[in-house]
Amino acid sequence: MTPIETVTLRTYRPEDLDAMVALDARCFSVPFRFGHSAMRSFAEAANAWSYLAVSDGDVCGFCITHLEQAAYGSLGYLVTIDVSPEYRRRGVGELMLAAAEAWLSGTGAGMMLLHVFTENTGAIRFYRNAGYRRVREESDFYGPGMHAAVYLKELD
């Protein structure tokens, strides 16, 4: 088992795209995964905070967060957070999520919003443990009969 101390965060670079798409395919099944074009679009958006978790030169996770503007101010939207199966339950996801929240707080954003498949119990537990609360459900968000729960966390 690789300890969390060997994991570092760094900013996204365009040459990371293939590794991110491959990791996303390991983490999620269709229709939850992103192809190259979508991943590039999300990671390289002007309002994106895209970070990778790296250990011994290998990508073991990544997080893409967008800073969005709303009528009441700015907020963060968690596009995706992926952690390699070998690194789950070791603090990598928590490390990336905390860094994304810190970045958002630094921009003045007051909250983070995300969607999660209603049947992804592991992810739901992860977000609840991180202080997120369910605010609503969006029917057919991922496709017919595939609903998303919307979670929210107010940031300091």
C-alpha positions in Angstrom: 0.0 0.0 0.0 1.3 3.4 -1.0 1.0 5.9 1.9 -0.7 9.3 1.4 2.5 11.0 2.2 3.9 10.0 -1.2 1.0 11.7 -3.0 1.4 15.3 -4.3 -0.9 17.6 -6.1 0.0 19.5 -9.2 -1.8 21.5 -11.8 -3.1 19.9 -15.0 -1.0 20.0 -18.2 -2.4 19.1 -21.6 -0.1 16.1 -21.8 -2.0 14.7 -18.8 -5.2 14.2 -20.8 -4.6 10.6 -21.9 -3.8 9.5 -18.4 -6.9 11.3 -17.1 -9.2 9.7 -19.7 -7.7 6.2 -19.0 -8.2 6.7 -15.2 -11.8 7.9 -15.7 -12.5 4.8 -17.7 -11.2 2.7 -14.8 -13.3 4.6 -12.3 -16.6 5.0 -14.1 -18.7 3.0 -16.6 -20.7 4.5 -19.5 -22.5 6.9 -19.3 -20.6 8.4 -16.3 -17.2 8.6 -18.0 -15.8 11.3 -20.2 -14.1 11.0 -23.6 -11.1 13.0 -24.7 -13.0 15.9 -26.1 -15.2 16.4 -23.1 -12.4 15.8 -20.6 -10.2 18.4 -22.4 -13.1 20.9 -22.5 -13.8 20.6 -18.8 -10.1 20.5 -17.7 -9.0 23.4 -19.9 -12.0 25.7 -19.4 -11.1 29.2 -18.5 -13.0 28.8 -15.2 -11.4 25.4 -14.3 -9.3 24.4 -11.4 -7.8 21.1 -12.6 -5.4 19.2 -10.4 -3.8 15.8 -10.4 -2.8 13.6 -7.5 0.5 12.0 -8.4 2.6 9.3 -6.6 5.9 8.0 -7.9 5.2 9.7 -11.3 1.9 8.0 -11.8 -1.5 9.8 -11.8 -3.5 8.3 -9.0 -6.3 10.8 -9.1 -7.6 14.1 -10.5 -10.2 16.7 -9.7 -11.8 19.2 -12.0 -13.8 22.1 -10.4 -15.3 25.1 -12.2 -16.0 28.5 -10.8 -19.5 29.6 -11.8 -21.3 32.8 -11.5 -24.9 33.0 -10.2 -27.3 35.8 -9.4 -26.3 35.6 -5.7 -22.5 35.4 -6.3 -19.9 32.8 -7.3 -20.0 29.1 -6.5 -18.0 26.1 -7.3 -19.2 23.1 -9.3 -17.3 19.8 -8.9 -17.2 18.4 -12.5 -15.5 15.2 -11.4 -13.1 13.7 -8.9 -11.5 10.4 -9.8 -9.3 8.3 -7.6 -7.6 5.1 -8.8 -9.0 2.0 -7.1 -5.7 1.2 -5.5 -5.6 4.6 -3.8 -9.2 4.8 -2.5 -9.8 5.1 1.2 -6.3 6.5 1.7 -7.2 10.2 1.8 -6.4 11.0 -1.8 -10.0 12.1 -2.6 -10.2 14.1 0.6 -6.9 15.8 -0.2 -8.1 16.9 -3.7 -11.5 17.9 -2.5 -10.1 20.0 0.3 -7.7 21.7 -2.1 -10.5 22.5 -4.5 -12.6 23.9 -1.7 -9.6 26.0 -0.5 -9.2 27.4 -4.1 -12.9 28.2 -4.3 -12.8 30.0 -0.9 -9.8 32.0 -2.1 -11.9 33.2 -5.0 -14.7 34.3 -2.8 -17.0 31.5 -3.8 -19.5 30.7 -1.0 -20.4 27.1 -1.8 -19.6 24.0 -3.9 -22.3 22.1 -5.8 -22.1 18.7 -7.3 -24.2 15.9 -8.9 -23.8 12.2 -8.0 -25.6 9.2 -9.3 -28.3 8.3 -6.7 -27.1 4.6 -6.7 -23.4 5.5 -6.1 -23.4 4.8 -2.4 -19.7 5.0 -2.0 -19.5 8.5 -3.5 -22.6 9.7 -1.5 -20.9 8.5 1.7 -17.7 10.3 0.7 -19.5 13.6 0.1 -21.6 13.4 3.3 -18.4 12.7 5.3 -16.9 15.8 3.7 -19.8 17.9 4.9 -22.0 18.0 1.8 -25.8 17.8 2.2 -28.3 16.6 -0.3 -30.5 19.5 -1.5 -32.5 17.9 -4.3 -32.7 15.2 -7.0 -32.7 15.7 -10.7 -34.5 13.0 -12.6 -32.9 11.4 -15.7 -29.8 13.5 -15.3 -27.5 10.7 -16.6 -30.1 9.2 -18.9 -33.5 7.6 -18.7 -34.1 6.3 -15.2 -30.6 7.4 -14.0 -31.2 10.1 -11.5 -28.7 12.5 -9.8 -28.7 13.7 -6.3 -27.5 17.3 -6.0 -25.2 18.0 -3.0 -24.1 21.3 -1.6 -21.5 22.5 0.9 -21.2 26.0 2.2 -17.6 27.1 2.2 -15.9 29.2 4.9 
